[in-house]
Structures are given as structure tokens and as C-alpha cells.
Amino acid sequence: MGKEKAHWQHIQERIIRNNKAYVDFVMQIPGFMQLDHEDKQDLCQLASFQAALILCGTEWYNKQQKKFQNFWNFTVSPENPMYLFKLHLLQAGEVINKLELSPVELSLTLALSCFSAEQGINPDERLAAIFNIMPMTRHISMWHKQLMKNMRVNMELGAVSKQVEGISI
């Protein structure tokens, strides 16, 4: 019992530490301090749960057992109102875990989870629009790299040509 209690205490401390860090991060978002108290509270609470779900899906979802380890591993009957919620949690955990997010991807995903519905902006549409620019910018970046490589080769060839022109045989 003592070992289990210490383990649970460690998990609670980690959740508190992660949530505090997340709230500290959210508070640094430009314009956060201008929000009214209720909007600040909603943003922190919703974003904290979303971040916890992403972290737990990445760190604590067991794909063999198809359940979370140490967290959200409660049993409920199908008649319980929490049953459908738990099914969605497990489904989300599986999808998140399959992504095998790198630490950088995890950090960016957690940062993106801060999006809230600003007046007249649908956060799902906004994220889709942001992600839609990625293939285009990736393509242009690769094109730019190739152009720079070709320019360097052309400049080196030009320098060699000038050296060769200066040689008299």
C-alpha cells in the first residue's frame, strides 16, 4: 500500500507541475491579461485538460492493453454516463500514441492546444488553415535549398572559369 500511495503521489505532483507550467505558459500569450476572469479561467481549465490528454496519450497509453497506465484506468459499466466519455478517452489515447510524437512535436502540439475560440474564429478551421500552409512552405523551403546549392556551384564554376581564363599556355 505504501509503494502504491507513493506512486500515486508522484503522479499527482507531476500533474500539478505540468498544469502549473501550462498555466504559466498560457499567461504569457499576448492579450491573455486583457481577457476577463471567466475567459482566463476557461482557457486554463480547458487547455490544461487537453494538454493532460495529449501528454497521457503520449506517455501513459499502453497499446497492448488498450488503456492508460496510472491515469484514467477506472472501470465503468455501460450504463454509467462516464462510459461513453471513457471510450472517447481511450480512442483519443490510441490515436495520440500511434503518432509517436517527438519531444519537439509534443511541445508544438501542446502549444497549439492553447487556441481558443476568439470572436468569429472557429479554432478547428484556424488550425486546419495553419496546417494547410505547411506543405507549401516545406516545398518552397526545399526549392530554396536547391536553388542556393545551384547558385553556390555556379559561383564556384565561375571562379574556376576566371582562373582558367587567366592561365596562358
N, C-alpha and C positions, 0 to 999 in steps of 0.2 A: 504493500500500500504506500509506503514512504517513497519508493522509487517512482511509482506512478504519479504521486502527488507532486514530486519534484519535476517530473517531466511535464505535467500539465502547467505547473507554474512557469517553467521555461517557455512554453508555447504562449502563455498569456503575456509574459514580458516581451516576447518577440512581436506579438501582435500590437501591443501598446507602443513599442518603439517604432514599428513600421508605420502605424497610424499617426503618431506624433510627427514623424519625418514627412509623411504625406501632407498633413495639415500645414506644417511649416512651408512645404513647397507650394501648396495651393495659395497660401497667404502672400507669396512673392509674385503671383500672377498680376500683371498690370491691371489696375481697375478693381481688384478684389476689395480694397478698403472702401471703395465708393458704394459697394453693394449694401443693401440694408441687412440687418442682423439675421433675419429669417433666411434670406437668399444665401448668405455666407454659411449658415448652419446647414442648409440643404446641400449645398455644393460639397462641403466637407464630409457630410454623412454619406451621401450617395457615391461620391468619388472614393471614399475610404472603403466601402463595401466592394465596389467594383475592383479596386486595387487588391483587396484581400482575395477576391475570387481569382484574379489573374495570377497572383503570387501562389495561391494554394494549388491552382491548376498546373502551374509550372513546377512547383517544389514538392507537393504532397499528394498528387493524384497517382494512384497505383493502377497502371493499365492492365496488369494481370487480374487483379481483384475487382477492377472497375469501381473503385471507391477511393475516397480521400483517406489518407493516413493522418491521424491526430486531430482531425478537424472535420466537421460536418459528416461524421460517420455514425450518426444516430439512425435508429431503426424506427420506421413509422408504418402503420397499416395503411392500405389503400383508401380506407375511409377517412383518414386523417386529412384535414385541409393542408397540412405541410407536405403530404405525399407528392403531389404534383410539383411543388417547389423543389423538393429534394431530387426528383427525376431531372428537372432542368439544371440543377446544380451539377449533378453527375454528368449530364450531357455536355455542359459547358466545360467541366474539368477535363473530360476526354478530348474535346476539340482543342482546348488550350494546350494540353500536354502533348498532343500529336504535333504541334507546331515546333516543339523543341527549341524554344526561344533562347537565343544567346543572351548574355548579360546586357549587351547594348540594345538588342531588340526588346528585351523585357523593360529596360528603363524607358525607352521611347514609347512603348505601349502604355506603360503606367502614366507617363506624361500626357499622352493623348487622351487618357481616360478622364482628364480634368475638364474636357469640353462640356459646357453646359448649354442649355437652350437659351441663347440670347434672343432678344426681341426680334421676332420674324426670321430666326435662323433655326433650321432643323439640324441638330447635331449629327444625325446619321448622314444626311445629304452633304453636310460640310466635310465630314471625314471622308466620304466617298470622293468628293471633289478634290480634296487634298491628295488622296492616294492615286487618283487618276492622273495626276501630273508626274508621278514617279517614273513610269515607262518612258515618257517623252524626255524628261530631264536626264534619265540614265542614258538613253540613246544619244542625246546631244553631247553628254559628257564623254562617252566613248568615242564619238566622232571627233570631238575636240582633241582628245588624246592622240588619235591617229593623225590629225592634221599637224599637231605640234611635232610629232615624231617625223612626219614627212618634211616639215619645214627645217628641222634640225639636220636631216640627211641632205636636203637640198643646199643648206648653208654650208655644210661640210664639203659637199661636192664642189660648190662654187669656190670655196677657199682652196681646194686642191687644184681646180682648173686655173686659178690665178697663179698658183705656184708653178704649175706645169708651163703656163704661157711665158713665165719669166725665165725658163731654162733655155739656153741656146745650145744647140748641138753642132 
